[in-house]
Amino acid sequence: MNVPEELFYTSDHEWVRPSESAVRVGITDFAQDSLGDIVFVELPTVGAAVTKGGALSEVESTKSVSEVYAPVSGKVVACNEQLRSAPELLNSDPYGDGWICTIEASDPAELKALLGPEEYRAVIDGQ
């Protein structure tokens, strides 16, 4: 499984790419592989407040429907509108064009609780 070194992760298989004031969020390679062919993505609403660990989005595949959870608390400031017409980007490019949304984090300290690449590898090795 591809686990980029520059990202942070959750045990629920979301990845996080921090920038100065916000974090970009998506699902990991492990998650997309487990889900199979993704056919629909319910994007969060721009401007919506989210709570760490709360439901952020929903991903539907040919196998099942899965929740995507907010890795940090804050406000959704952008969504990947490409996913409305091309949800398969989550399968083909989960760490690039397959991002789901950007959250303006309200508590930057929450980023410290995220998993590093080695910790995340241990999680997926235990699956």
N, C-alpha and C positions, 0 to 999 in steps of 0.2 A: 504494500500500500504506500502511496505517495503521502509523505508527511513533511511539508516544507518547513525548514528550520526557522524562517523569519516570522512564523505565525504563532498564535496561541490557540488553545483548544479547550473544549469542555468535555466532560465525560459523556455528554449526550450527543457528541459528534458534530458540534458546530466549530467552525474556525473563526478566528478574530484577527484582523489586521489593524492595529492601532495607527492613528495618525495624530496630528497635534491636538485636535479638539473632538475627534470622533473615532468610531471604530466601524470597519466594514465587516459584514457577517455573511457567512455561507455555511454549507454543509461540507463535510470532509469527503475525501475519496472513499474512505471506508463506508460512510453513510450512503453515498450514491450507489456504490457497488452492492450493498446489502438491499437497497430498495429495488434495484432493477431499473427498467426503463421508466423514466419520469414523464408523466403525461400532463400534469397540471401543477401549478404553484399558486397558492393564495398568498399574495403579497400583503404585508402590513400597510396601514394607512400612514402616509406622510403626515407628521405632526402628532401622531399618537404617542402617548406616554407608555413606556414598557417597564416592567419590573424584572430584575434578574431572576431567571428561572421560570418566568411566566411564558405562556404561549405567545409566539411572535408571528409565526407563519405556519402554513400547512403545505405539505408536499404529497402529491398523489402519484403513485406508480402503478404499474400493471399488477403488482403484488399486494400493495397495501396503501393506507393513508398514514402519514407520520407528522407529528407536530415538530416544529422547529422552535427552540426555546431561546429567549433573550439571554445572551451571555453577560450582559451588564444592564443596569437600570439607566433610563434616560428617555430621550425623545427621538423618534424615527425622523431623520432629516432627508433621506433619499431612498428610493426603491429602484430595483433593476427592472424597468418596464419591458426590456427585451424578453423577460421570462414569460410574459403574458402570451406571446405568440411563439416562443421557442423555449419551452420548459426543459427540453432535452439538453440545454446548455449546462444544467446541473450535472448531467452525466458526462458530457464531453469535455468540460472545462470547469470543474468545481471550484478551483482556486483563482480563476481568471474571470472570464465573461459570465460565469455561473454564480456570481455573488448575488445575495438576496436583498440586503438593505444596508444602510449606514445609520448608526445610532450615535447621537451626541450624548456621551456618557455624563450622568449627573454626579457620579461618585468615582473618580479615577482610581481610588483605592481598590475597587472591585476587580480591576485588571490584574492585581497581584494574586488573586485567587485562581486565575486561569492556569491551565496546564501548559507546560513547555512541551516541545516536540518529544523529548525522551519520556516524559510522564504520559503523554498521550499514546505513544507506541506501546507502553506497558498496559494501558487500558485495552487497546485493540488486540494485543497479544493474549489477553485474558478472556476474550470473547469466544 
